[in-house]
Structure formats: structure tokens, C-alpha cells
Amino acid sequence: MPVPMALLLVLLGLWIWVRGARRNGFVSGFAGFLLLFLAAWSPVADRLLEPLEHAYQPVLEPSALKDVEAVLVLGAGWEPDLNWPASIRLNHSSVQRLMEGLRLLQGWPEARLVVSGGSGRTGVAPVAQGYAAAAQELGVPLERIVVLDTPTDTAQEAYALREFLGTEARFVLVTSASHMPRAVRHFERAGLMPIPAPTHFHTGRGGPGRFAYWVPSGGALRKTERAIHEYLGLLALELDHRGR
């Protein structure tokens, strides 16, 4: 991640400077500041994230797709311990994913809403249960909801869905746009053919015409971190495939 890398370069530069190699120390420190600047600069962050987010387009007309049996919403985050409605306890990514799943579900009256996501902590309610509760709060009948609350990563979610639906079922996959390329590969590895329905886009909402686009920001830094996370995930998948 760029922040710890930049910090390490600056600290290394200071250490080298103190030891007397001032030119090398300056170069290391400057490289750290430059790395942080570029990572937090929208022209760089958007160029990194856009290829991931726009690999697949949103499903605009659900009714145009036939024979869809399920809409799968992949897990993200939520706050299970708060005494609030489930829809409020979901984090921003989860809300966007669930809302898109519910929008798509309206196009297929016979389809099931499959919500996924386990918990990495013992005794903590999985996010899939939060999705299910929020969907019921928003009017989805319980009999249309399927809860897969044991998978803790995307690969496990793929195999859990295969166990529930089989390999021939036609289903729509809903997740954040930046995560969609990696998610699709996981499901294809499991022998499934998902219909991608990306949501929660971070790029394409504003461009060079705004002054804020050219000013480093925390939002741009988070885009860079998200992009690096996904590229590393794709690399890990590729290395795993070659190793088999």
C-alpha cells in the first residue's frame, strides 16, 4: 500500500541523512513524498482504477435477460452489534451492492435473492444475515431470500453458490465494479458462468474539468489503494493457476 511504502522511504531517507549520506537521504525522502503525492492524485488514481471498474457494464434492463434464477450479492462489511435497522448497519459498499441486487430482482419475479458473506470473528453475525434482514425491511419476502453465511472470501462464495445452484443455473453476480474482474475469475474457476452486474463505481463521476480533480485527496488515495488491492488479487489468482 502506498502510505506505508511512502513512510518507509521517508524514514529511510532520514536515517541515511543522519548517517551523513545527505544526497541519498534526500533522494529517498523525496521518492516517498512523490509516491504519496501520485497515489493521492486523481489523474493517477483514476487511470489505475478505471480499467478494473469498466471491464463490465451495469445491467440496465434486467427484463432483457431471460431465465435468470438468482441474483447473488457478494458480501462486504457491516456493523452487527449496533442496535439499528439492518439497512443502516451495512457499510457503504454493502448498501450499494444490496440496492443494485434489489433493483435487478424486480426484473425476474421468479428469481431468488442470494446474499453471501460470512464472518471472520467468532460469535459475530455474518454480513449475509445483515443483507437478509435489510432486504426484508425493504419488502423482499423471506421465501425469496437465500442466505449463504459461511463463505469468508470470494472463492468460497463461488463454491457455496455452486453447491446451492449447480453449474447450469443462470445467475447475476452483483459486487463492486473494481472487484468484478477478480470475482468473475473466481466463479469461472468454480465452473460457473456469472452475468456480471457491477455497482459501487468510484471513477467516471467527475473529471479534469473540476479543480478538485487536480488536488491530491484522501478519496483519490483510497482509489489507488483499492486498485492495488485488486491487481494484487488478480496476480495471486494467476500465479495460483500457473502453479497447478
C-alpha positions as CSV (number, residue, x, y, z in Angstrom):
1,M,0.0,0.0,0.0
2,P,1.3,3.5,-0.9
3,V,1.1,5.1,2.6
4,P,3.3,2.7,4.5
5,M,5.7,2.5,1.5
6,A,6.0,6.3,1.4
7,L,6.5,6.5,5.1
8,L,9.3,3.8,5.0
9,L,11.0,5.7,2.2
10,V,10.9,9.0,4.2
11,L,12.1,7.3,7.4
12,L,14.9,5.6,5.4
13,G,15.9,8.9,3.9
14,L,16.1,10.5,7.3
15,W,18.2,7.6,8.6
16,I,20.6,7.9,5.6
17,W,20.7,11.7,6.0
18,V,21.7,11.4,9.7
19,R,24.4,9.0,8.8
20,G,26.0,11.5,6.5
21,A,24.9,10.5,3.0
22,R,22.7,13.5,2.6
23,R,22.2,13.3,-1.2
24,N,21.0,9.7,-1.0
25,G,18.8,10.5,2.0
26,F,17.2,13.4,0.1
27,V,16.5,11.1,-2.9
28,S,14.9,8.5,-0.7
29,G,12.8,11.1,1.2
30,F,11.7,12.8,-2.0
31,A,10.7,9.5,-3.5
32,G,8.5,8.8,-0.5
33,F,6.7,12.2,-0.8
34,L,6.4,11.8,-4.6
35,L,4.9,8.3,-4.2
36,L,2.3,9.7,-1.7
37,F,1.5,12.6,-4.0
38,L,1.0,10.5,-7.0
39,A,-1.1,7.9,-5.1
40,A,-3.4,10.7,-3.8
41,W,-3.6,12.4,-7.2
42,S,-6.8,11.7,-9.2
43,P,-5.2,11.5,-12.7
44,V,-3.1,8.6,-11.4
45,A,-5.7,7.0,-9.2
46,D,-8.4,7.0,-11.9
47,R,-6.0,5.6,-14.5
48,L,-5.3,2.7,-12.1
49,L,-8.9,2.0,-11.2
50,E,-10.8,2.7,-14.4
51,P,-9.6,-0.5,-16.3
52,L,-11.0,-2.6,-13.4
53,E,-14.3,-0.7,-12.9
54,H,-15.2,-0.6,-16.6
55,A,-14.3,-4.1,-17.6
56,Y,-18.0,-4.8,-17.3
57,Q,-21.0,-2.6,-17.8
58,P,-24.1,-2.4,-15.4
59,V,-27.2,-4.3,-16.4
60,L,-29.5,-1.5,-17.4
61,E,-32.6,-3.6,-18.4
62,P,-33.0,-6.7,-16.2
63,S,-36.1,-7.9,-18.1
64,A,-33.9,-8.2,-21.3
65,L,-32.2,-11.2,-19.7
66,K,-34.2,-14.4,-19.7
67,D,-34.3,-17.4,-17.4
68,V,-32.4,-15.8,-14.6
69,E,-32.8,-18.0,-11.5
70,A,-30.9,-16.0,-8.9
71,V,-29.3,-12.6,-8.1
72,L,-26.2,-13.1,-6.0
73,V,-25.0,-10.2,-3.8
74,L,-21.4,-10.7,-2.6
75,G,-20.5,-9.8,1.0
76,A,-18.8,-6.6,2.1
77,G,-19.0,-5.1,5.6
78,W,-21.4,-4.2,8.3
79,E,-21.7,-3.4,12.0
80,P,-23.7,-6.3,13.5
81,D,-23.5,-5.1,17.1
82,L,-25.3,-1.8,16.7
83,N,-29.0,-1.6,17.8
84,W,-30.1,0.0,14.5
85,P,-32.1,-1.2,11.5
86,A,-30.0,-3.6,9.4
87,S,-30.1,-1.3,6.4
88,I,-28.2,1.4,8.4
89,R,-25.7,-1.1,9.8
90,L,-24.5,-2.1,6.3
91,N,-21.4,-0.2,5.2
92,H,-21.4,1.9,2.0
93,S,-20.2,-0.9,-0.2
94,S,-22.8,-3.3,1.1
95,V,-25.6,-0.8,0.7
96,Q,-24.7,-0.2,-2.9
97,R,-24.4,-3.9,-3.7
98,L,-27.8,-4.7,-2.0
99,M,-29.6,-1.9,-3.6
100,E,-28.4,-3.0,-7.1
101,G,-29.4,-6.6,-6.3
102,L,-32.9,-5.5,-5.3
103,R,-33.3,-3.3,-8.4
104,L,-32.3,-6.3,-10.6
105,L,-34.5,-8.7,-8.7
106,Q,-37.6,-6.7,-9.8
107,G,-36.9,-7.8,-13.4
108,W,-37.3,-11.5,-12.6
109,P,-40.4,-12.3,-10.4
110,E,-39.4,-16.0,-10.0
111,A,-35.7,-15.4,-9.2
112,R,-34.2,-15.8,-5.7
113,L,-32.1,-13.2,-3.9
114,V,-28.9,-15.0,-2.8
115,V,-27.0,-13.0,-0.2
116,S,-23.5,-14.1,0.8
117,G,-20.7,-13.4,3.2
118,G,-19.6,-14.9,6.5
119,S,-17.8,-13.5,9.5
120,G,-14.2,-13.7,10.3
121,R,-14.8,-13.4,14.0
122,T,-16.4,-16.0,16.3
123,G,-19.8,-15.0,17.7
124,V,-20.2,-12.1,15.2
125,A,-23.3,-12.3,12.9
126,P,-22.3,-12.7,9.2
127,V,-22.9,-9.9,6.7
128,A,-25.2,-12.3,4.7
129,Q,-27.6,-12.2,7.7
130,G,-27.5,-8.4,7.6
131,Y,-28.3,-8.4,3.9
132,A,-31.2,-10.7,4.5
133,A,-32.6,-8.6,7.3
134,A,-32.2,-5.4,5.3
135,A,-33.9,-7.0,2.2
136,Q,-36.8,-8.0,4.4
137,E,-37.0,-4.4,5.8
138,L,-37.2,-3.2,2.2
139,G,-40.0,-5.6,1.3
140,V,-38.5,-8.7,-0.1
141,P,-40.4,-11.8,1.1
142,L,-38.4,-14.2,3.2
143,E,-39.2,-17.1,0.9
144,R,-37.3,-15.3,-1.9
145,I,-34.1,-14.9,0.1
146,V,-31.3,-17.5,0.3
147,V,-28.6,-16.9,2.9
148,L,-25.0,-18.2,2.3
149,D,-23.4,-17.1,5.6
150,T,-20.3,-19.4,5.8
151,P,-18.0,-18.1,3.0
152,T,-15.4,-15.7,4.1
153,D,-13.9,-14.8,0.7
154,T,-14.9,-14.6,-2.9
155,A,-13.5,-18.1,-3.8
156,Q,-15.6,-19.7,-1.0
157,E,-18.6,-17.7,-2.1
158,A,-18.3,-19.1,-5.6
159,Y,-18.2,-22.7,-4.4
160,A,-21.0,-22.1,-2.0
161,L,-23.2,-20.9,-4.8
162,R,-22.2,-23.8,-7.0
163,E,-23.3,-26.2,-4.2
164,F,-26.7,-24.4,-4.0
165,L,-27.5,-23.8,-7.7
166,G,-25.3,-26.3,-9.6
167,T,-23.3,-25.4,-12.6
168,E,-26.1,-24.9,-15.2
169,A,-28.1,-22.3,-13.4
170,R,-28.3,-18.8,-14.9
171,F,-27.5,-16.1,-12.3
172,V,-26.5,-12.5,-12.0
173,L,-23.4,-11.6,-9.9
174,V,-23.5,-8.2,-8.0
175,T,-20.4,-6.8,-6.5
176,S,-18.4,-3.5,-6.5
177,A,-17.2,-2.6,-10.0
178,S,-13.5,-2.7,-9.1
179,H,-13.9,-6.2,-7.6
180,M,-15.9,-7.6,-10.5
181,P,-12.9,-8.8,-12.7
182,R,-11.5,-10.9,-9.9
183,A,-14.9,-12.1,-8.8
184,V,-15.7,-13.3,-12.3
185,R,-12.5,-15.2,-12.5
186,H,-13.2,-16.9,-9.1
187,F,-16.6,-18.0,-10.3
188,E,-15.3,-19.2,-13.6
189,R,-12.7,-21.3,-11.8
190,A,-15.6,-22.9,-9.9
191,G,-17.2,-23.9,-13.2
192,L,-19.9,-21.2,-13.2
193,M,-20.8,-18.6,-15.8
194,P,-21.9,-15.4,-14.0
195,I,-23.7,-12.5,-15.6
196,P,-21.7,-9.5,-14.2
197,A,-23.7,-6.6,-12.7
198,P,-21.2,-4.2,-11.3
199,T,-22.1,-1.4,-8.9
200,H,-20.4,1.0,-6.5
201,F,-18.3,2.8,-9.1
202,H,-15.6,5.2,-7.9
203,T,-14.5,6.5,-11.3
204,G,-16.4,8.3,-14.1
205,R,-18.3,10.7,-11.7
206,G,-16.1,13.7,-12.3
207,G,-13.2,14.6,-14.5
208,P,-10.5,17.1,-15.4
209,G,-13.0,20.0,-15.6
210,R,-13.1,20.3,-11.8
211,F,-10.3,22.0,-9.9
212,A,-10.6,19.3,-7.1
213,Y,-9.5,16.7,-9.7
214,W,-6.0,18.2,-9.8
215,V,-5.6,18.4,-6.0
216,P,-4.3,15.4,-4.0
217,S,-7.0,14.0,-1.8
218,G,-7.8,11.2,0.6
219,G,-10.5,10.0,-1.8
220,A,-8.0,9.6,-4.6
221,L,-5.6,7.8,-2.3
222,R,-8.4,5.3,-1.4
223,K,-8.9,4.7,-5.1
224,T,-5.2,3.9,-5.6
225,E,-5.3,1.5,-2.6
226,R,-8.4,-0.2,-3.9
227,A,-6.8,-0.6,-7.4
228,I,-3.5,-2.0,-5.9
229,H,-5.5,-4.5,-3.7
230,E,-7.4,-5.8,-6.8
231,Y,-4.4,-6.0,-9.0
232,L,-2.5,-8.0,-6.4
233,G,-5.5,-10.3,-6.0
234,L,-5.6,-10.9,-9.8
235,L,-1.9,-11.5,-9.7
236,A,-2.3,-14.1,-6.9
237,L,-5.0,-15.8,-8.9
238,E,-2.8,-16.0,-12.0
239,L,0.2,-17.3,-10.0
240,D,-2.0,-19.9,-8.3
241,H,-3.3,-21.0,-11.7
242,R,0.2,-21.4,-13.2
243,G,1.3,-23.3,-10.1
244,R,-1.3,-26.1,-10.6
